[in-house]
């Protein structure tokens, strides 16, 4: 059993994130965080106040360690449809690279399990949604150029569609171990989006 000082706060969040992400909030007990994540119960209370606050803190860690690297091409300069393709490819590849097969998306999982009846979780989901739709919209405007298809009003519904698709895709990824099937779905949707923009 690790001492309370064995892990930094970020290391504790990393370990807890894996457990919450795989099992969900409701199915994860404090005992699971001790036995599966190797955390010390007293350290959890001292650092976070309890299971729920640790869970909420995992949203920030997920954004920092998973979403930001994956979404960097979409939020960076020169973005376009290739950047959106790169985002999906990065996430699908990460399932193998980081041993995350069957995890899906932490935020998508929270959207289905907790957000409908928890305002704090719903706020984290809303922040995630705003980030992704904003990034997608910017990339779509870049891909469309200066014509009417690149106007904010034109790309907003497509950006929202991409967010809804991504949420559904990462939910399916919890039970779909074949990355090629996910890649095929991404390719089909982005081909349609490209046709819409042209």
Secondary structure, DSSP 8 states (H G I E B T S, - for coil): ---TTSS-HHHHHHHHHHHHHHH-STT--HHHHHHTT---HHHHHHHHSSHHHHHHHHHHHHIIIIIHHHHHHHHSTT-SHHHHHHHHHHHHHHHHHTT-TTT--HHHHHHHHTGGG-HHHHHHHHHHHHHHHHHHHHHHHHHHTTSGGGSHHHHHHHHHHHHHHHHHHHHHTTT---HHHHHHHHHHHHHHHHHHH-
